[in-house]
Amino acid sequence: MLGWLFFAASMGLTMSNLSSTKMKIILSRKGFDSGSGGCPSPIFPDGRLQSLPIPDNDSQIEYGQISLNKSDAMGDIVEQLTRGKYSAQSTAHLDPDLEEDALPRKPGWNPVLGQAGAAQGHLRNNAVEAGDLFLFFGLFRPVIKNRNHWVFDKTQSARHVIWGWLQIGNIIQVTENTSYEQPWLAYHPHLASLSDPNNHLYVATKDLTFEGKATGSSGAGVITHTSELITLTEKNSPKPSIWTLPDWFFPSKERLAMTYHRKLDRWSKRNGKTRLQSTARGQEFILDADQYPEALNWVKEIVQS
């Protein structure tokens, strides 16, 4: 406990930061897709998920250096699924960075997410703060082995899947002093560019905490295997953007829809579920859990899955 209190103090946290009943849940789009990387991330035949970080020419991290989910070598996966467009020597934007064993680490490392530009502006304008929680989703598609190489399964379509989470413990504005003040962050891709005043880092809490109570889960992590619970895309939909969500997700005049989805004609009800035509615009979709208290149990289920 003393170690955690010291960590919290060093991060500028207090117990009151994390005990508020107010919480925002941010569905955050991250990883390979048709625009970044050129293809989905893979779902392996045993159900394992592997979110592929997008390419980044300014990063110092090579795909071949990354070890995630203890799966096949990241460099081989990227080279095979992109048909050689990217290789083990190509550099990656490892962000969010959620797994300690992904790279060699300096003392003090914590799971972290970088945000800049319009995405960070959207978070700031919606008062995202310590205690709020990111649910990371991305575009995935099943893969199969063909002549000892991974290829996408042509009989199955791509879908949006939730693959990780991070509860905010501290928010750091990136400056020229950040790598000196926080040496463990020197590797992070968001420290490669200091020209954007909107450039911020979101450092995870140690424990996932709701309404001041620890849930028994870590403050950040990845979901290793696919399931119906974490699949956003409607079953058998040819379009990943058609989502099926729990019934309580349906908005009303009293409960605002999550950001970027405020037009009610995007929403409908079907077979006890909420159906959503999700937007391609924006990376961060913010839901106010004060208006949707059912979201807390939903998040707990997802994290504990």
C-alpha positions as CSV (number, residue, x, y, z in Angstrom):
1,M,0.0,0.0,0.0
2,L,2.8,2.4,0.9
3,G,4.4,1.7,-2.5
4,W,1.1,2.6,-4.3
5,L,0.8,5.8,-2.2
6,F,4.3,6.8,-3.2
7,F,3.5,6.0,-6.9
8,A,0.3,8.1,-6.6
9,A,2.1,11.0,-5.1
10,S,4.8,10.9,-7.8
11,M,2.1,11.0,-10.5
12,G,0.2,13.8,-8.8
13,L,-2.8,11.6,-7.8
14,T,-4.9,11.7,-4.7
15,M,-7.4,9.2,-3.5
16,S,-10.1,11.8,-4.1
17,N,-9.1,11.8,-7.8
18,L,-10.1,8.2,-8.1
19,S,-13.1,8.0,-5.7
20,S,-15.5,10.3,-7.5
21,T,-18.7,8.7,-8.8
22,K,-18.3,10.7,-12.1
23,M,-16.7,8.7,-14.9
24,K,-16.4,9.0,-18.6
25,I,-15.8,5.9,-20.8
26,I,-14.0,6.6,-24.0
27,L,-14.3,4.1,-26.9
28,S,-10.9,4.8,-28.6
29,R,-10.1,3.5,-32.1
30,K,-6.5,2.2,-32.2
31,G,-4.5,-0.2,-34.4
32,F,-4.3,-1.3,-38.0
33,D,-7.1,-0.5,-40.5
34,S,-7.5,0.3,-44.2
35,G,-6.2,3.8,-43.7
36,S,-3.3,3.0,-41.3
37,G,-1.4,-0.2,-42.1
38,G,-3.7,-1.1,-44.9
39,C,-5.4,-4.1,-43.4
40,P,-7.1,-5.3,-40.2
41,S,-5.3,-6.8,-37.2
42,P,-5.5,-10.6,-36.9
43,I,-7.7,-13.0,-34.9
44,F,-5.8,-16.3,-34.8
45,P,-7.5,-19.7,-35.2
46,D,-7.4,-20.3,-31.4
47,G,-9.2,-17.0,-30.9
48,R,-6.2,-14.9,-29.9
49,L,-6.3,-11.2,-30.6
50,Q,-3.2,-9.2,-31.7
51,S,-3.7,-5.5,-32.2
52,L,-1.0,-4.3,-34.6
53,P,0.3,-0.8,-33.9
54,I,0.1,1.6,-36.9
55,P,3.3,2.4,-38.9
56,D,5.2,5.6,-37.9
57,N,8.3,6.8,-39.7
58,D,9.2,9.0,-36.7
59,S,9.2,6.2,-34.2
60,Q,12.4,4.4,-33.1
61,I,10.6,1.2,-32.4
62,E,10.8,-1.6,-35.0
63,Y,8.0,-4.2,-35.4
64,G,10.6,-6.9,-35.0
65,Q,11.5,-5.5,-31.5
66,I,7.9,-5.8,-30.2
67,S,6.8,-8.9,-28.3
68,L,3.0,-8.9,-27.5
69,N,0.6,-11.5,-26.3
70,K,3.5,-14.1,-26.5
71,S,2.3,-14.8,-30.1
72,D,4.2,-15.2,-33.3
73,A,6.9,-12.6,-33.9
74,M,5.3,-9.2,-34.6
75,G,7.6,-8.5,-37.5
76,D,6.6,-11.7,-39.3
77,I,2.9,-11.1,-38.7
78,V,3.1,-7.6,-40.1
79,E,5.2,-8.6,-43.1
80,Q,2.9,-11.5,-44.0
81,L,-0.4,-9.7,-43.6
82,T,0.7,-6.6,-45.4
83,R,2.3,-8.7,-48.2
84,G,5.7,-7.1,-47.6
85,K,4.5,-3.5,-47.5
86,Y,5.9,-3.4,-43.9
87,S,8.6,-5.6,-42.5
88,A,10.3,-6.4,-39.1
89,Q,12.5,-3.4,-39.8
90,S,9.6,-0.9,-40.3
91,T,8.9,1.4,-37.4
92,A,5.7,1.3,-35.3
93,H,3.7,3.7,-33.3
94,L,3.4,1.5,-30.2
95,D,0.5,3.5,-28.7
96,P,-1.3,2.7,-26.5
97,D,1.5,0.8,-24.8
98,L,-0.1,-1.6,-22.4
99,E,2.1,-4.6,-21.9
100,E,5.3,-4.4,-19.8
101,D,7.0,-7.3,-21.6
102,A,6.5,-5.7,-25.1
103,L,9.9,-4.0,-24.9
104,P,12.8,-3.7,-22.5
105,R,11.8,-1.1,-20.0
106,K,13.4,1.6,-17.8
107,P,12.5,1.7,-14.1
108,G,9.2,3.4,-13.4
109,W,7.5,2.2,-16.6
110,N,3.7,2.3,-16.6
111,P,1.0,1.6,-19.3
112,V,0.5,4.8,-21.2
113,L,-1.5,6.4,-24.1
114,G,-0.5,9.4,-26.2
115,Q,-3.0,11.8,-27.7
116,A,-2.4,14.9,-29.8
117,G,-4.1,17.1,-32.4
118,A,-7.9,16.9,-32.9
119,A,-8.3,13.7,-30.8
120,Q,-6.7,15.4,-27.8
121,G,-8.8,18.5,-28.4
122,H,-11.9,16.4,-28.3
123,L,-10.8,14.8,-25.0
124,R,-10.0,18.2,-23.5
125,N,-13.3,19.8,-24.7
126,N,-15.2,17.0,-23.0
127,A,-13.3,17.4,-19.7
128,V,-11.7,13.9,-19.8
129,E,-9.7,13.6,-16.6
130,A,-8.1,11.2,-14.0
131,G,-10.4,8.3,-13.2
132,D,-12.0,8.2,-16.7
133,L,-11.4,5.1,-18.7
134,F,-10.4,4.2,-22.3
135,L,-11.7,1.1,-24.0
136,F,-9.6,0.5,-27.0
137,F,-11.2,-1.0,-30.1
138,G,-9.9,-1.7,-33.6
139,L,-10.5,-3.5,-36.9
140,F,-9.8,-7.3,-36.7
141,R,-10.3,-10.2,-39.1
142,P,-9.6,-13.9,-38.7
143,V,-6.5,-15.3,-40.2
144,I,-5.4,-18.8,-41.3
145,K,-2.1,-20.4,-42.3
146,N,-1.4,-20.9,-46.0
147,R,2.0,-22.5,-46.9
148,N,3.3,-21.5,-43.5
149,H,2.2,-17.9,-43.9
150,W,-0.6,-16.0,-42.2
151,V,-3.3,-14.8,-44.6
152,F,-6.8,-13.4,-44.0
153,D,-9.7,-15.9,-44.1
154,K,-11.7,-15.0,-47.2
155,T,-14.8,-16.6,-45.7
156,Q,-14.9,-14.2,-42.8
157,S,-15.3,-10.5,-42.7
158,A,-13.6,-7.8,-40.7
159,R,-15.2,-6.6,-37.5
160,H,-14.6,-4.0,-34.7
161,V,-13.4,-5.6,-31.5
162,I,-12.5,-4.2,-28.0
163,W,-9.0,-5.3,-27.2
164,G,-7.7,-3.3,-24.3
165,W,-8.3,-0.7,-21.6
166,L,-6.6,2.1,-19.6
167,Q,-7.9,4.0,-16.6
168,I,-6.4,7.5,-16.4
169,G,-4.2,8.1,-13.4
170,N,-2.3,11.1,-14.6
171,I,-2.2,13.4,-17.6
172,I,1.2,14.8,-18.8
173,Q,1.6,17.5,-21.3
174,V,4.6,16.7,-23.5
175,T,7.4,19.3,-23.5
176,E,11.1,19.3,-24.2
177,N,11.6,18.4,-20.5
178,T,9.4,15.3,-20.4
179,S,12.1,12.8,-21.3
180,Y,14.3,14.3,-18.5
181,E,11.6,14.5,-15.9
182,Q,10.2,11.1,-16.8
183,P,13.1,9.1,-18.3
184,W,11.0,5.9,-18.6
185,L,8.9,7.8,-21.3
186,A,11.9,8.7,-23.5
187,Y,11.1,5.8,-25.9
188,H,7.5,6.8,-26.5
189,P,6.5,7.9,-30.0
190,H,4.8,11.0,-28.7
191,L,8.1,12.3,-27.5
192,A,9.5,12.3,-31.1
193,S,7.6,15.5,-32.0
194,L,7.4,18.5,-29.7
195,S,5.7,21.0,-32.0
196,D,2.1,20.2,-31.0
197,P,1.0,21.9,-27.8
198,N,-2.0,19.5,-27.7
199,N,0.5,16.5,-27.3
200,H,-0.4,14.7,-24.0
201,L,0.3,11.4,-22.4
202,Y,-2.3,9.5,-20.3
203,V,-0.6,7.3,-17.6
204,A,-2.6,4.4,-16.2
205,T,-3.7,3.9,-12.6
206,K,-2.2,0.9,-10.8
207,D,-5.7,-0.7,-10.1
208,L,-9.0,-0.3,-11.9
209,T,-11.2,1.6,-9.5
210,F,-14.9,2.4,-9.8
211,E,-16.6,4.7,-7.3
212,G,-13.6,4.5,-5.0
213,K,-13.6,0.7,-4.9
214,A,-11.0,-1.5,-6.4
215,T,-12.4,-4.0,-8.9
216,G,-9.5,-6.5,-8.6
217,S,-8.3,-5.8,-12.1
218,S,-5.3,-3.8,-13.3
219,G,-5.6,-0.2,-14.3
220,A,-4.6,-1.1,-17.9
221,G,-4.3,-4.3,-20.0
222,V,-5.2,-6.2,-23.1
223,I,-7.9,-8.8,-23.8
224,T,-6.1,-11.8,-25.2
225,H,-9.0,-13.7,-26.8
226,T,-12.1,-12.8,-28.9
227,S,-15.6,-13.3,-27.6
228,E,-19.1,-12.1,-28.4
229,L,-18.9,-9.7,-25.4
230,I,-16.1,-7.6,-26.9
231,T,-17.3,-7.8,-30.5
232,L,-18.9,-4.5,-31.4
233,T,-19.8,-5.3,-35.1
234,E,-23.2,-6.9,-35.6
235,K,-23.0,-10.7,-36.3
236,N,-22.7,-11.5,-40.0
237,S,-22.7,-7.8,-40.9
238,P,-20.6,-7.1,-44.0
239,K,-19.9,-3.6,-42.6
240,P,-17.8,-3.3,-39.5
241,S,-19.4,0.0,-38.7
242,I,-22.8,-1.6,-37.9
243,W,-22.6,-2.3,-34.2
244,T,-24.8,-4.3,-31.8
245,L,-24.6,-3.0,-28.2
246,P,-26.4,-3.7,-25.0
247,D,-30.0,-2.5,-24.7
248,W,-29.2,0.2,-22.1
249,F,-26.9,1.9,-24.7
250,F,-29.9,3.4,-26.4
251,P,-29.9,7.2,-26.0
252,S,-32.9,9.5,-25.1
253,K,-33.5,13.1,-24.4
254,E,-32.4,12.5,-20.8
255,R,-29.3,10.5,-21.8
256,L,-27.1,11.9,-24.4
257,A,-25.6,9.5,-26.9
258,M,-21.8,9.2,-26.9
259,T,-20.0,11.9,-28.8
260,Y,-19.9,11.7,-32.6
261,H,-23.2,9.8,-32.4
262,R,-25.7,12.4,-31.2
263,K,-28.0,12.1,-34.2
264,L,-30.8,9.7,-33.1
265,D,-31.3,8.3,-36.6
266,R,-28.0,6.4,-36.1
267,W,-29.7,4.4,-33.3
268,S,-32.4,1.7,-33.4
269,K,-33.6,-1.3,-31.3
270,R,-33.7,-4.9,-32.5
271,N,-34.2,-8.2,-30.6
272,G,-33.5,-6.7,-27.2
273,K,-30.3,-5.0,-28.4
274,T,-29.2,-1.5,-29.5
275,R,-28.1,-1.2,-33.1
276,L,-25.8,1.6,-34.1
277,Q,-24.5,2.9,-37.4
278,S,-21.1,4.0,-36.0
279,T,-19.2,6.9,-37.6
280,A,-15.9,6.6,-39.5
281,R,-15.1,10.1,-38.2
282,G,-13.2,10.6,-34.9
283,Q,-11.0,8.4,-32.8
284,E,-12.6,9.0,-29.4
285,F,-16.3,8.3,-28.6
286,I,-17.1,9.5,-25.1
287,L,-19.9,8.1,-23.0
288,D,-21.0,9.7,-19.7
289,A,-21.3,6.8,-17.2
290,D,-23.3,9.1,-14.9
291,Q,-26.0,9.0,-17.4
292,Y,-25.4,5.4,-18.2
293,P,-24.6,3.7,-14.9
294,E,-25.1,0.3,-16.5
295,A,-21.8,0.9,-18.3
296,L,-19.7,0.2,-15.2
297,N,-20.8,-3.4,-15.0
298,W,-20.3,-3.7,-18.8
299,V,-16.7,-2.5,-18.5
300,K,-16.1,-4.9,-15.5
301,E,-17.3,-7.8,-17.6
302,I,-15.1,-6.8,-20.5
303,V,-12.0,-6.3,-18.4
304,Q,-12.5,-9.6,-16.5
305,S,-13.1,-11.5,-19.7
